[in-house]
Amino acid sequence: MRRRLTSLVAAALLGATAGAQPVVPTGRAHVVIIVGASGEPQYADAFHKAAAAIDSAARTRYGVPAAEVVWLAEDTTRAPGRITARSTRENVARAFTQLAARVAPGDQVWVVLVGHGSSEGDAPRFNLPGPDMSATDFAGLLTPFSKQAVAFVDATSASADFAKLLAGPNRAIVTATKVAGERNATRFARYFAAALATGAADLDKDGGVSLLEAFTYAQRETARSYETENRLQTEHAQLEDDGDGVATGTPAVDGADGRLAASLVLGGVPASADPRAGALVTKRRALELQVADLRRRRATMDSTAYWQQMETVLVDLARTAHAVRGMEVKQP
């Protein structure tokens, strides 16, 4: 039986990686990008570049409707027509309130903070033009999104405690730092933006980029940038998505943290594809996550029950992957 399962795994993974059409998330995606106070021109330029790349990727590469991409920035003149409003505390609260009124159950909400952060004791803050916002403030703004899956990325310095204070069901929290004491300006945002903008993070080559893939890519490239410059690394990104408030630097789809992040995907099936392809690709991803969940729970399961359930899921996964390949549309 195990030999048969091995071949089924190989077939399923081949179908998921070899030329498959881009996936669609479960529900619509909504993206909120907030650029904080820069302090210096060099940071203003870097923050704007990262935010602009995420904005463009969401709208063009992943087909998120322009109305569902909110970009708040310190300087609204840098991208007229694309930046929604200035990133004041009041405008941030207004953006979340308006978003809460139009989301539907099952939608995805992606929030990315780009800028500087600070922390005093157990009170991490995101630095804005005017009054700052604390993690507690953001926790309150996220309360209405209990029926949506939330990807919250705090790419700022001293951001570590955001993971503990924002953790909850259906929330994947990413921080650029491991501890509040990592206070230097961070590089994570530029590589997170590159992960989405270039598709370089699309490790399974399915056309979409999951939060887990983007995190893994940005974490690796951040470390590489410090090594290249022979500098001590002053930031260590973490991810928390099982709701216990304890983040890790090594999330995985079959680990304690990483499963939800793997299911949050920016990407979509092209309009030229077979209309049925979207549902099949979504089903394929759900089955892949079931495989990962079974592997994670293997130690707590009866051996016979484990292999029976795994075989059932893998057979379904192989058939679904085969059906997706059969509907692929050849691009000109």
C-alpha positions in Angstrom: 0.0 0.0 0.0 2.8 2.5 0.9 4.4 2.0 -2.5 1.1 2.8 -4.2 0.7 5.9 -2.0 4.2 7.0 -3.0 3.4 6.9 -6.6 0.1 8.7 -6.0 1.9 11.4 -4.1 4.4 11.8 -7.0 1.6 12.0 -9.6 -0.3 14.6 -7.5 2.7 16.8 -7.0 3.6 16.6 -10.7 0.1 17.7 -11.6 0.3 20.6 -9.1 3.6 21.8 -10.5 3.9 21.1 -14.2 2.3 23.9 -16.2 -1.0 24.1 -14.2 -3.2 27.1 -14.6 -3.1 29.8 -11.8 -5.3 29.0 -8.8 -8.2 31.0 -7.4 -8.6 31.7 -3.7 -11.7 30.6 -1.9 -13.7 33.8 -2.0 -12.6 37.3 -3.2 -9.3 38.9 -2.2 -9.1 42.3 -0.6 -5.8 44.1 -0.2 -4.9 46.9 2.2 -1.5 48.5 2.0 -0.5 51.0 4.6 2.8 53.0 4.3 3.8 54.7 7.6 5.9 57.6 8.4 9.3 57.4 6.8 11.4 59.9 8.7 14.1 60.1 6.0 14.0 60.4 2.2 15.8 57.1 1.7 13.2 55.3 3.7 10.4 57.2 1.9 11.7 56.0 -1.4 12.1 52.4 -0.2 8.7 52.2 1.4 7.0 53.7 -1.7 8.8 51.2 -4.0 7.7 48.2 -2.0 4.1 49.4 -1.7 3.9 50.3 -5.4 5.1 46.8 -6.3 2.5 45.1 -4.1 -0.3 47.4 -5.4 0.7 46.7 -9.1 1.0 42.9 -8.4 -2.4 42.8 -6.8 -4.2 44.7 -9.6 -2.4 43.2 -12.6 -0.7 40.0 -11.9 -3.4 38.6 -9.6 -6.4 40.3 -10.9 -7.7 41.9 -7.7 -10.2 44.5 -8.7 -9.0 48.1 -8.2 -11.8 48.8 -5.9 -10.6 46.1 -3.6 -7.0 47.4 -3.3 -6.7 50.2 -0.7 -3.3 52.0 -0.6 -2.8 54.5 2.2 0.5 56.4 2.1 2.4 59.2 3.9 2.7 61.1 0.6 -0.4 60.8 -1.7 1.4 62.8 -4.5 3.7 59.9 -5.3 1.1 57.9 -7.1 -2.0 60.0 -7.9 -5.0 57.9 -8.8 -3.6 54.8 -7.1 -3.0 55.9 -3.5 -6.4 56.1 -1.8 -5.7 58.5 1.0 -3.0 59.6 3.5 -2.1 57.1 6.1 -3.4 58.8 9.1 -4.9 57.0 12.0 -8.4 58.2 11.1 -8.0 57.1 7.4 -6.8 53.7 8.5 -9.8 53.2 10.7 -12.1 54.4 8.0 -10.6 52.0 5.4 -11.2 49.0 7.7 -14.8 50.1 8.5 -15.6 50.4 4.8 -14.0 47.1 4.0 -15.9 45.3 6.7 -19.2 46.6 5.1 -18.5 44.9 1.8 -16.6 41.6 2.5 -18.4 38.3 2.3 -17.9 35.1 4.3 -15.0 33.2 2.9 -13.2 36.2 1.5 -9.5 36.9 2.0 -8.3 40.1 3.6 -4.6 40.9 3.1 -3.1 43.7 5.2 0.5 44.8 4.7 2.2 47.4 6.9 5.3 49.0 5.4 7.4 51.4 7.4 8.9 51.8 10.8 7.7 50.3 14.1 8.5 50.8 17.7 7.8 49.0 21.0 7.7 49.9 24.6 7.2 47.0 26.9 4.4 44.9 25.5 2.9 47.7 23.3 4.2 47.5 19.7 3.3 50.3 17.5 3.2 51.2 13.8 4.5 54.7 13.1 2.1 56.8 11.1 2.0 60.5 10.1 0.4 61.9 13.3 -0.6 59.6 16.1 0.7 56.0 15.8 -1.4 52.9 15.9 -0.8 50.0 18.3 -1.3 46.3 17.9 -4.3 46.6 20.1 -5.8 49.2 17.8 -5.4 46.9 14.8 -6.9 44.0 16.9 -10.0 46.1 17.3 -10.1 46.9 13.5 -9.9 43.2 12.7 -12.8 42.2 14.9 -15.5 42.4 12.2 -13.6 40.0 10.0 -14.4 36.8 11.9 -15.9 35.1 8.8 -13.0 35.9 6.6 -9.4 34.6 6.4 -6.9 37.4 7.3 -3.3 37.7 6.2 -1.7 40.4 8.3 1.9 41.3 7.4 3.7 43.7 9.6 7.0 44.3 7.8 8.3 46.9 10.2 10.9 47.0 12.9 10.1 45.9 16.5 7.0 44.1 15.1 7.4 40.8 16.9 4.6 41.2 19.5 2.0 41.8 16.8 1.9 38.1 16.3 0.9 37.5 20.0 -1.6 40.3 20.2 -3.3 39.7 16.8 -3.4 35.9 16.9 -6.8 34.3 16.5 -8.9 31.9 14.4 -8.5 32.3 10.6 -5.6 34.8 11.0 -2.1 34.4 9.6 0.2 37.0 11.2 3.7 37.7 9.8 6.2 39.9 11.5 9.6 41.1 10.2 11.2 40.6 13.6 11.5 37.8 16.1 11.8 40.1 19.2 10.8 43.6 20.0 14.4 44.5 20.4 15.1 44.2 16.7 14.6 47.9 16.2 16.7 48.7 13.1 14.9 49.5 9.8 13.9 46.3 8.1 14.4 44.9 4.6 11.6 42.3 4.7 9.1 44.5 2.9 11.1 44.9 -0.3 11.5 41.1 -0.6 7.9 40.4 0.3 7.0 42.8 -2.4 9.3 41.1 -4.9 7.8 37.7 -4.0 4.4 38.9 -5.1 5.5 41.2 -8.0 7.9 38.8 -9.7 6.3 35.5 -8.9 9.7 34.3 -7.8 8.1 32.8 -4.7 5.8 30.5 -6.7 7.6 27.4 -5.6 4.9 24.9 -6.8 4.6 26.8 -10.1 0.8 26.9 -10.0 0.6 30.5 -11.0 -0.5 31.9 -7.6 1.6 32.9 -4.6 0.5 31.9 -1.1 1.3 33.8 2.0 3.6 30.9 3.1 5.5 31.0 -0.2 5.9 34.8 0.0 7.0 34.6 3.6 9.6 31.8 2.8 11.0 33.7 -0.2 11.2 37.1 1.7 12.7 35.5 4.8 15.4 33.7 2.7 16.2 36.8 0.5 16.4 39.0 3.6 19.0 36.8 5.2 20.9 36.5 1.9 21.1 40.3 1.6 22.8 40.6 5.0 25.2 37.8 4.1 26.1 39.4 0.8 27.0 42.6 2.6 28.8 40.7 5.4 26.6 42.4 8.0 25.0 41.1 11.2 21.4 40.3 10.5 19.1 42.5 12.6 15.7 41.1 11.6 14.3 37.6 11.7 10.8 37.2 10.2 8.2 35.0 12.0 4.8 33.6 11.1 1.9 32.6 13.4 -1.3 31.1 12.0 -2.7 28.5 14.4 -4.1 31.1 16.9 -1.9 30.3 19.9 0.1 33.5 19.6 3.5 31.7 19.4 5.2 32.5 16.1 7.9 30.5 14.4 10.6 31.2 11.8 10.2 27.8 10.2 6.5 27.5 9.3 5.4 24.6 7.1 2.2 23.4 5.5 2.3 20.3 7.7 3.6 22.1 10.8 1.9 23.8 13.8 2.1 27.1 11.9 1.9 27.4 8.1 -1.2 25.5 7.0 -3.5 28.6 6.9 -0.8 30.7 5.3 -0.5 28.1 2.6 -4.2 28.3 1.9 -4.1 32.1 1.5 -3.3 32.6 -2.2 -3.2 35.6 -4.4 -3.8 34.4 -8.0 -6.6 33.5 -10.3 -7.6 31.3 -13.3 -7.3 33.3 -16.6 -10.6 34.3 -18.2 -9.7 32.1 -21.2 -9.6 29.0 -19.1 -12.4 26.5 -19.0 -15.0 27.9 -16.5 -14.8 24.7 -14.5 -11.1 25.0 -14.0 -11.4 27.5 -11.1 -13.5 25.1 -9.0 -11.1 22.2 -9.8 -8.0 24.1 -8.9 -9.6 25.2 -5.6 -10.5 21.6 -4.9 -6.9 20.5 -5.7 -5.4 23.0 -3.2 -7.9 21.9 -0.5 -6.9 18.3 -1.1 -3.2 19.2 -0.9 -3.9 20.9 2.5 -5.8 17.8 3.7 -2.7 15.7 2.9 -0.5 18.1 4.9 -3.0 18.0 7.8 -3.0 14.2 7.9 0.8 14.2 7.9 0.7 16.7 10.8 -1.7 14.5 12.8 -0.1 11.1 12.0 1.5 10.6 15.4 -1.9 10.9 17.1 -3.8 8.6 14.7 -4.3 4.9 14.5 -1.9 3.6 11.8 -4.6 1.8 9.8 -7.0 4.8 9.9 -4.2 7.1 8.8 -3.2 5.1 5.7 -6.9 4.6 4.7 -7.6 8.3 4.9 -4.4 9.2 3.2 -5.1 6.9 0.3 -8.6 8.2 -0.1 -7.4 11.8 -0.2 -4.4 11.1 -2.5 -6.6 9.2 -5.0 -9.0 12.2 -5.2 -6.0 14.6 -5.4 -4.5 12.6 -8.3 -7.8 12.5 -10.2 -8.4 16.2 -9.6 -4.9 17.1 -10.7 -5.4 15.1 -13.9 -8.7 16.9 -14.6 -7.0 20.3 -14.2 -4.2 19.3 -16.6 -6.9 18.3 -19.1 -8.4 21.8 -18.9 -5.3 23.8 -19.3 -5.5 26.5 -21.9 -2.4 26.8 -24.2 -1.2 30.4 -24.1 -0.2 32.1 -27.3 
